[in-house]
Amino acid sequence: MSKDKLFETYQLNGVLLQNRMVMAPMTRSRANNVGNVATELNAKYYQQRASAGLIITEGMFISKEAVGVINVPGIYSAEQIEGWKLTTDAVHQQGGAIFAQLWHTGAYSHPDLHNGKRPLAPSDVNPNQQVFTAEGLKPSQAPQPMRIDDIKRTVADFKRAALNAFNAGFDGVELHGANGYLLQQFFSKNSNLRTDQYGGTVENRARILFEILDELKQVVDINRVAVRLNPSLNGIMGILVDDETIALYDYIVNRLNDYGLAYVHLIEPFTDVTGNAEAIQQVAKHFRRIYNGTIIINRAFTKETANQVLEAGDAELVSFGVPFLANPDLVARFKSDAPLNQPDQATFYTPGEKGYTDYPTLNN
């Protein structure tokens, strides 16, 4: 196969991608306004990177209850829908495609972000993280275990947020089921101590995901819905690899075959799983044997390693995070083997243009 498979087009359930390079979702905290509305600045940032075959936005909060960090844009208000139209219009004007990532942080939050109330999560397990509040970083606290009506309301919030995203012009939506946030908190035995229909068995712990998908397929094109999973996450947010981790994700991915999703977005290990017999060491290879649809894989890829995973057939698309953050023209740089800009980590989550829309391209 060609060494340039990364630059081949790809048909994603009716959305033609100009290459196999995906811009991964990355929180940037630039919606520092009263309504947490995406602005012209956000639109410029995504437009600059529209040469990616597909852009997946930063996680956008599906409701006020979903909030886990300040200055992140939401998708639950009319103003937020209008704000995101600036971005979708800008990306489409450049011939790009863009999916909205729908996010609920669950236990990873703080009472300061919820009028003094504890954030909602599957169980009262403190993820022991530092949470970015208006007063700076504060330690997380044990969350409030969700009642059944809280879970049903959250499912409805995901449904409404998906509708809002399509109304804002997005080509699709990705459910954030990774990185230790709400959905993965339900999946993990370490963060889900429930004894009702949402806890205990593999099937019960995965239940909320399929309830969301079943609701979404009633109101949107399920072929434009995707799921992001991090099966080998270990030691972050109270999530630990355990004796049922592989069984749980095998069950989830097997069932996802029935939905005709746009893709499943998988993350290779970024925490240490060495020595754990139940850890999934090679996520793409493992789930390629199970999943029949499109796989996006994420793992600190270079141009060369991305081409290798595509040529091996382990995934159809490869997502890049920080390289796209620091290189708006990453596709052009890869094509010409040009050197890459180095990211300024001090500006990853700070307001304004610096470290956001001011990275140089090859043409300036």
ABEGO torsion letter per residue (X at the ends): XBAAAAABBBBBGGBBBABABBBBBBBAGABBBAAGBBBAAAAAAAAAAAABABBBBBBBBABAAABABBGBBBAABAAAAAAAAAAAAAAAAAGBBBBBBBBBAEABBBAAAAGGBBBBBABBBBAGBBBBBAAEBBBBBBBBBBBAAAAAAAAAAAAAAAAAAAAAGBABBBBBABGGBAAAAAABAAABABABAABGBAAAAAAAAAAAAAAAAAABBAAABBBBBBAABBGBGGBBBBAAAAAAAAAAAAAAAAAGBABBBBBBBABBABGBAABBABAAAAAAAABABBBBBBBGBBAAAAAAAAAAGABABBBBBAAAAABAAAAAAAAAGBBBBBBBAAAAABBEABGAAABBBAAX
